[in-house]
Every structure is written in structure tokens, then in C-alpha cells.
Amino acid sequence: MPQNPNGSATPPSQATEAGFTPPEHCRMGQERNVRPPCPPMLYDRAPEFRARSTHGEISLAGYRGRWLLFFSHPADFTPVCTSEFISMARAADRFAALNCALLALSVDSLFAHLAWVCSIRNHFGVEIPFPIIEDPSMAIARAYGMIHPRAPDAATVRAVFVIDPEGVIRAITWYPMTVGRNVEELLRLVAALQVTDRHDVSTPEGWRPGQAVLLPPSLQAGSGPGAPAEDWYYRTIELPADPTGTAPR
């Protein structure tokens, strides 16, 4: 466990807050020792942490080399969160097929997490296969902007951070406490990010794996691949079946 300057043990989440470095765009006013209420943004490095979870002590660094869906929920033993966790658990193998791990967080204690996981198993017959982090000091939640620094209570919003294998935040979603997230959309989001990275293309509205993708606009009108009816600014193409292949230019 990390140590305070006086040599006493510090809970992991507290140590995280002490060592947290705000993203570059949030560092205004640091000379006045004022930490602005600014969460990390797209393409920032995800704030590092180490914390206890339902699967033992884990750290963000332990997920390097894999994609990670890191999501918060307002509280254990609540109906919307329970519905989300059941859906996440049932989709865990599909995330794993995308080399994407799942990691949940709330400010509840580890004991509450364990009791909730047991209740879900007993009442719904669903095992929760991914870790749930405890964050009673709210250090991790604050570092990610899941709780505003001046929030009157500890309830987090429904935040999702998609973190790539290099530890960079590639997508963020925010939902209010009253609205459950769509797990199918999160799967689609991770798949789309991977396809656009691999092939240097974009995905159109509602894209699903296996569907045509968008090529960058051509610098010469009427040239390059694409359907005959398409113009230079909107060109679609089918990706090769081999996931390691490269889209034609």
C-alpha cells in the first residue's frame, strides 16, 4: 500500500488523488494551487490509479495492451445500475472478442460491491465477471470528472471512458442517473474505434461491423474507389474480410 510522507499507509484511492496530474488543458491556475474542475478529454492520457476491487487490487496500468471500457455507476443496489450490470455481464464475451476489458466503479465500499454481486447472482442467475472498484474517498471519480469537486453528494453520473491499449481516452459518454446506457451501442463504439484505427477510414451513422465504411474525401474529383453514384466527398468501401487486412485507398 502507498505511504504518506510520515510513513503511514494511505488507501489506494487517496494515494491516487495525491499523485494525480491534471490534463494539460486543465493546468491553468496551478501556480495559485487552484485545481480547476476539469475532467480529462478525448485524446488525454487516462489518469492512473490503483484501487481495491471485487477481483483484488488492480491498477489502470495493468490494462495496457488491451482496450478498456471504464464505466461508473451512481450506487449499488439500485434498479438502473442492476439492469446495466446484467446486460454488461451478458455481453462480456463479446467485449472480450474485441480485446476489450470491462471495469466498473462507484464510490460504494468493497463490501457493498461484493454483497450486490452476490444479490445479482442469487436473484437473476447472472455472474458479474468484471471487477468493480471501490472509491470511498472519491479520488478516482473526481480525477475522471465523474463527480464535480463541489458536488453536494457522492453520487456519480453514468460515465463511460473508452481507453485504448496505449492508455489514451478515445471516447467518452455521459448519462444522467435516471437513464440506463445501451450496451449494444457501447459494443458498436469500441468496434468502430478499432476499425477506424486499423484501416484509416471513418464509420457512417449507425455503422455495424461488416458494413461499408467511409473513405477520406478524394483530392481529385471523380477518382479513387467508391460506388459510381458517389461523389468525391462521400465514398464508401467494403473492408476486407481479414481483420488484419488494409482498406484500399
C-alpha positions, 0 to 999 in steps of 0.5 A: 500500500502507498505511504504518506510522507510520515510513513503511514499507509494511505488507501489506494484511492487517496494515494491516487488523488495525491499523485494525480496530474491534471490534463494539460488543458486543465493546468491553468491556475496551478501556480495559485494551487487552484485545481480547476474542475476539469475532467480529462478529454478525448485524446488525454492520457487516462489518469492512473490509479490503483484501487481495491476491487471485487477481483483484488487490487488492480491498477489502470496500468495493468490494462495496457495492451488491451482496450478498456471500457471504464464505466461508473455507476451512481450506487449499488443496489439500485434498479438502473445500475442492476439492469446495466450490470446484467446486460454488461455481464451478458455481453462480456464475451463479446467485449472480450472478442474485441480485446476489450476489458470491462471495469466498473466503479462507484464510490460504494465500499468493497463490501457493498460491491461484493454483497450486490454481486452476490444479490445479482447472482442469487436473484437473476442467475447472472455472474458479474465477471468484471471487477468493480472498484471501490472509491470511498474517498472519491479520488478516482471519480473526481480525477475522471470528472465523474463527480464535480469537486463541489458536488453536494453528494457522492453520487456519480453520473453514468460515465463511460471512458473508452481507453485504448491499449496505449492508455489514451481516452478515445471516447467518452459518454455521459448519462444522467442517473435516471437513464440506463446506457445501451450496451449494444451501442457501447459494443458498436463504439469500441468496434468502430474505434478499432476499425477506424484505427486499423484501416484509416477510414471513418464509420457512417451513422449507425455503422455495424461491423461488416458494413461499408465504411467511409473513405477520406474525401478524394483530392481529385474529383471523380477518382479513387474507389467508391460506388459510381453514384458517389461523389468525391466527398462521400465514398464508401468501401467494403473492408476486407474480410481479414481483420488484419487486412488494409482498406484500399485507398 
